[in-house]
């Protein structure tokens, strides 16, 4: 299995980060000492390489087994039904050097839907990266079906939402996701400033930041676009908006128009 091929002119690199927000207590576990920990995958225009593209899912046998087991439990299926996932190839090159450019690349943040995963947006991310964008997709921990961290531990879906109190609880969870977005932008600022040893120094255009999301992630995109000044535009893909008491949105936001029309296109 192979994801749809990106149609942009650039090769695509990818790198995955485990980031912990030491300033936030984890509200979705019972341990009062937990800090909010996220997996964030970044796709970007990359130098061409002769290496084969990476597989989409973790290749460590034990991590992969635990990962698909968590998904299978959520789907009420035996784990072996999802074993074919290990053959899925992307079009991204792991840890490839960022493509040299006269100017930094605009940034797009992607938020998955409730109980899904960043993996569902890999093809969108590759497409955008091939057209000259840096794309960061967040796994919102405990609200994914499964998230695999680099040390091998797997978190599952523990977010409690019910029909009786969906709006009250959705607002609380939405605030957590919006804070995740703000934290990830701050981490990307650190990468761009060279405060972490990566290839992203001076490569991220933090003056041109867009956000998109599906379902609950679309509602998060709306809330984040409204509350985070650094975000210039957003897209909601089929998400119910929980926070409707905001004043009128003062920046481009839509669920039908391509985000590439709102943030500065790359100049060759």
C-alpha positions in Angstrom: 0.0 0.0 0.0 1.2 3.5 -0.9 -0.3 6.8 0.0 -1.4 9.1 -2.9 1.7 10.7 -4.4 2.1 14.5 -3.6 1.9 16.6 -6.8 4.2 19.4 -5.7 7.7 20.0 -7.0 9.6 19.3 -3.7 10.6 16.1 -2.1 9.2 15.7 1.4 11.0 15.0 4.6 9.6 14.1 8.0 10.7 14.0 11.6 8.7 13.1 14.7 9.1 14.8 18.1 8.1 13.9 21.6 7.5 17.1 23.5 6.5 17.6 27.1 5.0 20.9 28.3 6.5 21.2 31.8 4.2 24.1 32.6 0.9 22.1 32.2 -0.5 19.4 34.4 -2.0 16.5 32.5 -5.8 16.8 33.0 -6.7 13.6 31.2 -5.0 11.2 33.6 -5.5 10.5 37.3 -1.8 11.1 38.2 -1.4 14.6 39.7 2.3 14.6 38.7 1.7 14.1 35.0 2.7 16.8 32.6 1.2 17.2 29.1 3.2 15.1 26.6 2.6 15.2 22.9 3.8 13.5 19.8 4.1 15.9 16.9 5.1 14.9 13.3 6.5 17.5 11.0 6.7 17.3 7.2 8.7 19.8 5.2 10.3 20.4 1.8 13.4 18.3 1.7 16.6 17.8 -0.3 16.3 14.9 -2.7 17.7 11.6 -1.4 18.3 8.1 -2.7 16.9 6.5 0.4 13.5 4.8 0.2 10.5 6.6 1.6 9.6 5.6 5.1 6.7 3.4 6.2 3.7 5.2 7.7 3.5 3.2 10.9 6.1 2.3 13.5 8.4 -0.5 12.3 9.6 -1.8 15.7 7.6 -5.1 16.0 6.6 -4.7 19.6 5.6 -1.0 19.3 3.7 -1.8 16.1 1.8 -4.7 17.8 0.9 -2.5 20.8 -0.1 0.3 18.5 -2.5 -1.7 16.3 -3.8 -3.5 19.3 -5.0 -0.2 20.7 -6.6 0.7 17.4 -8.2 -2.7 17.1 -9.6 -2.5 20.6 -11.3 0.8 19.7 -12.7 -0.8 16.5 -13.8 -4.0 18.4 -11.6 -6.1 16.1 -8.8 -8.6 16.7 -5.4 -7.0 16.3 -4.3 -9.2 13.4 -6.9 -7.6 11.1 -4.8 -4.4 11.1 -1.5 -6.2 10.6 -1.4 -5.1 6.9 -0.9 -1.5 8.1 2.8 -2.2 8.5 3.2 -2.4 4.7 1.8 1.1 4.2 4.5 3.4 2.6 4.5 7.1 2.6 6.3 9.5 0.2 8.3 11.1 3.0 12.0 10.7 3.8 12.9 10.3 7.4 15.2 13.0 8.8 16.1 14.3 5.3 17.8 17.8 5.3 15.4 20.7 4.9 15.5 22.1 1.3 17.5 25.3 1.1 15.5 28.3 0.4 16.0 32.1 0.2 13.2 32.5 2.6 11.5 30.5 5.4 8.6 28.2 4.7 5.0 29.1 6.0 3.7 26.8 8.7 0.4 24.8 8.8 -0.8 23.1 12.0 -3.1 20.0 11.6 -5.5 18.7 14.2 -7.1 15.2 13.9 -10.6 14.4 14.9 -11.7 13.0 18.3 -10.5 9.5 18.7 -8.6 9.3 15.5 -4.9 10.1 14.9 -2.5 12.4 13.0 -1.8 9.4 10.7 -5.1 10.1 8.9 -3.7 13.4 7.7 -0.3 12.2 6.5 -1.3 12.5 2.8 -2.6 16.0 3.3 0.6 16.9 5.1 2.8 15.4 2.4 0.9 17.3 -0.3 1.3 20.7 1.5 5.0 20.0 2.2 5.6 19.2 -1.5 4.3 22.7 -2.3 6.6 24.5 0.0 5.0 24.4 3.5 6.2 23.1 6.8 3.3 21.1 8.3 3.0 20.0 12.0 0.4 17.4 12.9 -0.4 16.9 16.6 -1.5 13.7 18.3 -3.6 15.1 21.1 -2.7 12.6 23.7 -5.5 10.5 25.3 -7.9 11.8 22.6 -6.4 9.6 19.9 -7.2 5.9 19.4 -3.5 5.4 20.0 -0.3 7.4 20.2 3.1 5.7 20.1 5.9 7.5 21.8 9.6 7.1 20.9 10.3 5.2 24.2 7.8 2.6 23.2 4.9 3.4 25.5 1.4 3.7 23.9 -1.4 5.8 25.1 -5.0 5.1 24.2 -8.3 6.9 24.2 -9.4 8.0 27.7 -11.2 11.3 27.0 -14.7 11.2 28.5 -17.4 12.8 26.5 -21.1 11.8 26.8 -24.3 13.1 25.3 -25.5 14.4 28.6 -22.7 16.9 29.2 -21.0 17.0 25.8 -20.9 20.8 25.5 -19.4 21.4 29.0 -16.8 18.7 28.6 -16.1 19.5 25.0 -15.2 23.0 26.0 -12.7 21.7 28.6 -11.2 19.3 26.2 -11.1 21.9 23.5 -9.2 24.2 25.8 -6.6 21.5 26.3 -6.3 21.0 22.5 -6.0 24.7 21.9 -3.2 24.9 24.5 -1.5 22.0 22.7 -1.5 24.1 19.5 -0.1 27.1 21.4 2.6 24.9 22.9 3.5 23.4 19.6 3.9 26.8 18.0 6.2 27.8 20.8 8.3 24.7 20.2 8.5 25.5 16.5 9.6 29.0 17.5 12.4 27.3 19.5 13.4 25.2 16.5 13.4 28.2 14.3 15.6 30.2 16.7 18.1 27.3 17.0 17.4 26.6 20.7 17.1 22.9 19.8 19.6 21.1 17.6 17.6 20.5 14.4 17.8 21.5 10.7 14.9 23.9 11.1 16.9 27.0 12.2 15.6 30.0 10.3 13.5 27.8 8.1 10.0 28.4 9.7 8.0 31.5 8.7 6.2 32.2 12.0 4.7 35.3 10.5 2.6 33.1 8.2 0.9 30.4 10.2 -2.3 28.6 9.3 -4.3 25.9 11.0 -6.7 23.2 9.9 -8.5 20.3 11.5 -11.1 17.7 11.1 -14.2 17.3 13.3 -13.2 18.1 16.9 -9.9 19.2 15.4 -11.8 21.6 13.1 -13.5 23.1 16.2 -10.0 23.4 17.7 -8.7 25.1 14.6 -11.5 27.7 15.0 -10.8 28.3 18.7 -7.1 28.4 18.1 -7.4 30.8 15.2 -9.5 33.1 17.3 -7.4 33.1 20.4 -3.8 32.8 19.1 -2.6 35.9 17.4 0.2 34.2 15.5 -2.3 32.1 13.5 -3.3 34.1 10.4 -6.0 31.8 8.9 -7.8 28.5 9.4 -10.0 25.7 8.0 -12.6 23.6 9.8 -13.3 20.3 8.0 -16.7 19.1 9.2 -16.3 20.2 12.8 -19.1 21.3 15.2 -18.2 24.6 16.6 -18.4 24.5 20.4 -17.2 28.1 21.2 -19.9 30.2 19.5 -19.7 33.1 22.0 -16.6 34.6 20.4 -16.9 38.0 18.7 -16.7 37.9 14.9 -13.6 36.2 13.6 -11.2 38.9 12.5 -9.1 36.7 10.1 -9.8 34.4 7.2 -11.5 31.2 8.3 -13.5 28.7 6.3 -14.3 25.1 5.7 -14.3 25.1 2.0 -11.4 27.4 0.7 -7.8 26.1 0.4 -5.5 27.3 3.1 -2.9 28.0 0.4 -4.9 31.0 -0.7 -4.6 32.7 2.8 -1.0 32.3 3.8 1.8 33.6 1.7 2.7 31.1 -1.1 6.3 30.1 -1.5 8.3 32.2 -4.0 10.8 30.3 -6.0 
